[in-house]
Amino acid sequence: MALFKRKEPMLGIDISPSAVKVVELSRSGARFRVEAFAIEPLGEGMLEDRNPVDPEAVGEVIKRACRAAGTRTRRAAVAVPTSSVITRTVPMPAEFTESDIEVNISIEASQYIPYPTEEIYLDFEVKGHSQASSEMQDVMLVATRKENVDSREAALKEAGLTPVVVDVEGYALENSLGLIMDSLPSGGENSGLNLSKGREGLTALMDIGASVSNLYILQGNQTVFSREQGFGCDQLTLRVAEAYGLSREQAERAKRSGQVAEDFAETILEPFKQMLAEQIGHTLQFFFSADLYVSGRYTVNNIVLIGGGAMIMGLDRVVADVLGITTMVANPFRNMGSASRVNSSALLRDAPLLAVASGLALRSLD
């Protein structure tokens, strides 16, 4: 299945370890509108290594989410995790057409991909003339193991949907971030790492999930660095369970409902936000030590938070204080209208969770 194939209209469906998120968008001129959205939790163990273990069971959750959203659209886009994808930019002769590239891409892939070609899906995107030689063009090769695609495709089909796009989470997030770039500060008093004039500002996008978080460094709306780290909001649930003698399920319900002890904010939540900010700082250090940053050409002007962790009240302020970098919570729907059936307050509340799904939904509107 082509990773860059486009069809329209279609749903954006994000199958994350904790939930299925569905977003449907429409467009009139330059203005987008949210037609439908929903979030349905996934049971523990439904995903293994980020892939659906039982596509039929996951398909039932997707079906419930579509029903809750009230959508009748049957075409869908889904994404594989960024960490499961191998990307390489390879030089090819400038005179090669797309059909020439398609014929030769498997040969090129065998040099870069550590799996037999029959075990992977391949796609490519022409990036333009190579800076190294005027006689060459740069082609971005994208590959992932077939099981990553097939398990998601099977789940969508179980839900009665037609999978028409398989994207990469990181690329979907680039789409979403493009909607909010105009609202990002250009760097200023609170951009503690903007230490020298003339350095090009980058944006750090931090996707804080339940057990895994992903850092993306973007130049404009293109990812130049990414890294997955093993921390997330589950750690807060475990702290609640240990502190108050609750089961994991009880702790999760208490955390979500806000029905917690009076000392929760002081003894658990605030220390957890501090720890999370420090973890984000540690993750950023991997980029700060990379050649791209050390070269002195770039700096980080902004941190944008998405995912379940971004919904923790006040986390953006703590991150900004700890790291000295302007920090904001992403809302890809900030400049969008919404259909009358859409619960606008719920959309505002859940916006950080819907960044991948909205980026996928945008694929049909490019």
N, C-alpha and C positions, 0 to 999 in steps of 0.2 A: 504494500500500500504506500502511495507517495506521501512523503512527509510535507510536501509543499503544495499539494493538490488543493484547488479551490472550487467550492460549490456554494450555491446559495438558494434559499435561506437555510440556516442551520443553527442548532443549539450548541452552546459551549458547555461541555460536561467535564468537570474536574473530579477524578476519582482519587481522593487522597486517603491516607491511612485511617482517618477518623470519620470521614463523611463524603457523600456525593453532593457536589454543588452544580446546579444547572442555571444557566443564564441565556436568555433570548433577547437580542437587540434588533432594532430597526434603525434605518437612517433616512432622513429627509434633508437633502442638500448637505450642508456641513454639520447638521445637528443629529445626534444620536438619541435614541429613546429606549428605555428598558421596557420590554414587553412582558417579561415574566422572569421569575427567579425562584429558587427553592434550595434548601439544604436539608439533606436526610442523613442521619448518622449511620455509620457502618458498624456492624457487630465486631467484637474482638476476634481476630484470627481470620477475617474475610480476605485480608491482603497479606501476602508473604513476600518479602523483598520488593515491596511496593506493587506487586502484581496480584490480580484477583486469583484467589485459590479456587473458588467455586464460582465461575462466571454466571451460573444460573441464579445463585443467591445474590450476587452483586447486581445482576440484571433486575431482580425484583426491587432492590433499593432504588435503582435508577428509575424504574417504572413509577415507584411511589413519589419520587422527587418530581418527575414530569407531571404527575397527576396533581401534586400539591401546587406546582407552578401554574397549572391551568393551561399548559401549552399544547397545541396540536401539531407543532412542527415535528417531523419525523427524521429529518436529516441532522446529523450530529458530528461535532468535532471533539476529539479527545486528545490528551497529551501523555507522552511517556516521560518519566522523570529525567531531568537533565543529567543526573549521574549515570544513567543507563545508556547514554548516547556518546558516541565517539565522533568528533568533528575534526576535520583536517582541511586546510587550504592547500590545494595542489595546483601546480602550474600546468597548463595545457596549451597547445598551439592556438594562437589568436584566431586562426581561420576555422577552427572547429566550430561547427554549428551544434545546437543542442542534441540533435540526433547522433552526431559524431561523438559527443561527450557520453551520451547514453551507451553507445557501443563499447567505449573504452573505459568506462568508470569502474567496472568490476576488476579489470587488470590493475588499475591504479589502487583500488581498495585493498587488494591482496598485499600491497607493500606497507599499508598503514594499519590495517585492522587485524587484531590477533585472534580472529575466528574464521573458520571456513566460510566462504562466500555463500554456501547453501544454507547456513544457519543465521544469516542476517538479512535485514531489509536495507537497501541502499537508496539514497536520493542525493540530489546535488542542487546547487544554486550557483549560477554564474555571478561572480562579484565584480567583474570588469577587468580592464587591462592591468597586467602585473607591473608593479613598480620596478621589479628586478630586470625586466626585459620588455621592450615594445613589441616583440614577436610572440609574447605569451599572454595568456589571460589567467586570472585566478579563479579557480572553481572550488567552492566549499563542498566537501564531501561529508555526508551525514549518514551514520550507520547505527543500527541498534539490533539486538538479538530478536529473532522472530517472535519468541514467546512474549516479549514485552508488548508487542503490537497485537498479536493474536488473542491474548487473554482479554484485552480491552475491547477488541472488535467483537469477541464472542459475548461479552457482557452487554454491549450495546444492542446486539441482535436479540439477546434474550429479553431485553426491555422493549422490543418491537421497533427499534430505531435502525436507521441506515447509516453506518459509519462512512463518512465521505472524506474526512481529513484526520490524519494522525500527525500531531504536531509535537513539539518539544516544550516542556514546561517553561524553560528559560525564554524561548522565543515568544510564547504566549504572554509572559510577563513583560517582555519588551513592548508588545502591542499595548498592554494596559498602561504601562508607564508613559507611553506616548500621549495618553489622554490627560496626564497631569503635569507634563513637563513645564507648561507655562506657569503653573502655580508654584514651582520650586524656586526658592531664593537663589540668586546667582552667586551667593557666597558673601559673607560680610562679617559683622562683629562677632557672631557666634561660631564662625567657621574656624575652629582652632587649628585645623591642619592647613589652612590656606595661608602659608607662611611667606610666600614670595610672589611678587607681582609677575604677571606674564605666564603663570602656570595655568594649564588648562584644567578646568574643574570637572570632576567626575561625580557620579551619583552612586551611592552604595544602596542597593535594594536588599533588605533583610527579610526573608520569608521564614517566620518563626512558626514551626508546626508543632505537633504533639510530642514527637520524640526526635525529630530531625529538623534542623534548620539549614537554610541555604543562603549563602551570600552571593550576590551578583554585583559586579562593578560594571557600570554602564558609562560609555562615552556617547553622549547624546542619548539615543535609544537603542544602542548596540552593545551587547555584552562583550567585555574584553577580558573578564576574569570571573571564575565561579568556583565555589568550594562548598561542600556539604559537611556539616558538623553534627555530632550526636548529642544535641541538647534541645529541649523544648518545654512546652507547657505541662507535659505529664509530670515534670518534677514538682510543679506547684501542687498538683493533685496529691502526689505522694507525701508532700510536706503537710497538707491538710489532714490526710488520713493518719499519719503518725502523730500529729499534735493532738488530735481529738478522738483517737481510738475508733476511727471509722473504716469501713471497707473502702476499696478503691471506688466502687460504684457510688456509695454514699458520699464520699468526698467530692467526686465529680459533680454530683447533683447539687451539693452544698455550694461548691465554687460557682457554678453557673447561675444558681438562684439567688446568690448573695445571702443566703440564710446561714451565716457563720457566726462564730463567737465574737464578742465585742473586741477582743484583743487581736483579731485576725489581721487587720491592717498593719498594726504596729509590729507584731511578733512574726508574722509570716509573709504578708504581701509586700511590704516595703523592702525587707531584706531580699526577697526573691527578685524584685525589680532591679535592685542593686546588682545582684548576682548575674541577672540576665544582661544588664548593660555591660558588665565586665566580660561576659562570655562573647558578646558582640565585638567588644574591643579586641579580645584575643583572636577572634576570627579575622578581623580586619588586619591584624598583624601579618597574616599570611600574604595579604596583598601588599602591605607596606614594605615587605621584604622582597617582593618580586621585582624583576628587572624594570617593568613598566613604571613602577612608582619610584624606584631608586634612581632612575635616569634623570629625575629632577624636572621632567616636563609636565607632570601631572600632580594634582592634589585632589582630595575628596572634599567637596563642598557640602553635600547633603547626604543624609541617611533617610531612606524611606522604608517604613515598616509595613509588612503585610502578614497575613496568616493569623492564626488564633492568638498568638502572643501579642500582636499589635492591638488587640481588643482590651488588653489589660489597662485599666484607667491610669493615665499619668506615666506610662512607660516611656513615651516619647520625651517627656521632660527630663526624666531620670537619665536616659541615654544621652541627651544633649548636655546635661550637667557633667556626667562622668567622662564623656569623650570629647567635649568641646566642639561638637559638630552639629550644625542645624539639623534637627530631626523632626519628621512629620509622619503621621499615619496616612497611608494611601487611601484615597477614595476615587476609584476610576469612574464613578458615576457623577462626580462633582458638577459637571457642566451638562448633564443629560436630563432630559425630561423622563417621565414614566407614564405608563398606561394607567388608566383609572383603577384597574384591578390590582395594581402593585401596591403593597403596603410600604409607603415611602419611609416611615420611621424604622421599620425592620430592615429596609434596604440600606439606610444610612448606618444602622448598627452593624450589619453584617458585611458591609462593603470591603473591609480588609480581607475577609475570607474568600471573596469572589474575584480576586485579581486574575487568577489563571483562567477561570471559566469565562470571564468577560473578554480576556485576550483571545480565547478560542472563538467566542461568538463573533468577534470583530473580523475573523478571517473571511467570513462571507461578505463583508462590507468593505473590504480593501479596495 
